[in-house]
């Protein structure tokens, strides 16, 4: 909390605007000895120009060697030490689709899954059924009544849903029911503390009712719940930094974490970089800070699709003039973590970071935006939670500390 | 403790093996303007190949500018913040020769010294008498009886011994009796707290008895004690990281600190790098983590022997294929601190660090293992206590933090 308090004390008014463009899972690895990373392989003349005029560095999302989930990684980019502020996946998911999770409510994230005749999981994501198949199933779920508690079940995307309970005496210290493997039964919801016993019981009743309503389904005949959590009561981003902050993101989880820190989350049609940049343009005068999130770099990384990930970076680069034409004062391009296509998973590798601020940046000698160029960059390698103070400073939005 | 707790929470099973090869006092300085450091001067083609395939960086043992002793420097390499975990030299020395120091015991490290006819120290190390001369003298010491306390005196190496007291109400807050200079009397053991008064008294009685038994000696006619300390009750390395950990080291102190953190300390004949690497080979299947310690780089540095220190690095390099033939998954070559031959003493300079992990490392542009190459390396300059999380990550032994 000390660092956020410092921001509150030092922040000052300015009309300079900040763009934080996050390419999810940006950091990568070479697939062959001596080869380039995804970012190095991508042809990205606009990003290279920004790199050349600005300065580079690398952010460590949590701590050296620690691989982050997306929630804590984004909190860090927003300036919150993720080891201090713990936000559950259930709350993130629910918030992402606009469900309010108040203090005392318990939210969880659900996945439809496929069970065999003995109830063992044979597909943890129910064949990744599309949204149009999942939506009517979630509607069936929403009819379930559990005495003593109010339940809200809402569809998220594809095979995913959010389940939130509201009532007296609920507590969220409950283990995931997803065993994270196939060939075994889902776990029941098991309380980690005596105070959470009753809540775990409510969720188990709900799961049993849901199973009855899904019994006729070929793929989505079961479900698992995880990330049981309640409102983390985070300090609010606009209060901390004095910024009118907008979130432009397609995926629910990123919208959720932005909403939890008090950003205004924008709805818009389309899901391409160009679409997202146009949204920023349409609200340019109303905000000081624009968090723009590109998901597909991470998705391609998790698919092991090196060329696909590089292509997404190229698509962002092509769309970038739309954003640059707005004349942001400070522009940062980074990732929340690395997702090397070679590893097909989030990793701990420090994340390439580009800071461009024509009026205030000390340029370094780097001329391209790449993982290795960033390792040699003028910003050095630093904790992601220290990025926001840097952006604030370059926007002239922090007063001097001490006389 | 927070970071060790994080390791406990995130560690996961893997069959990947980690080698931590520590060349004591590795970091150096040029002896002439424009010249190379010891590591840069050494011809080391194997290390250079690892540097070229892996990534470089530098570790700061304690904090910037702080010169470490060997005990805290090694704790840092094992992931323990040495400012948080304080281990006395007495305990390190005693543990190194296999003496168990339990909670409430008080251990100290002793040096034989030469006193003049008035009891002033004229040689703080008794002419560095060899082990065969010191051993029978320590046997005489071991006959000393002090009423009210049990005493164990054991020879360590050359002019050094360990003295451990066991009994009720002992406390270790006692000043060293070694005045760290010649021409003066040794200090008595002086308690820093009222609770340690009685223990200091026991040690003073013991020193007086020892002086009587050494009176006939031409060189070793006195002794000093320092590093009074008790069991620091350290969290155990295998529990923290989930690693079956072996220590391969010749010198007692390094074996001692390894034993204190719960590593299995191996006995073996010989004291050359090749001998140590063969030990690692002989126990390869039984362990996940191998701490291998090379002492002589530090000894040569303390002797001011630049060429000698470089020659030890070359000897390690020549023996390295024995280790590499085992196909470690993660290999780190570093030092516990710097010992520039030019300074003849430990120093605060960040320590050259090489990380090689063919499957998971992001290679940097460096092609040789040297002090300056490491300063430009892709890992940057970081606290030594952050090294273990990096090694764990590169071995696939840490799960994701948060969803």
Interface residues (C-beta under 8 A of the other chain):
Chain A: X29 X30 X33 X37 X62 X63 X64 X65 X66 X67 X68 X69 X70 X71 X72 X73 X82 X83 X86 X87 X88 X89 X92 X109 X226 X227 X343 X346 X347 X348 X349 X371 X372 X375 X376 X380 X381
Chain B: X2 X3 X6 X10 X53 X360 X362 X363 X364 X365 X376 X378 X380 X382 X386 X388 X389 X390 X391 X392 X393 X394 X398 X399 X400 X401 X402 X403
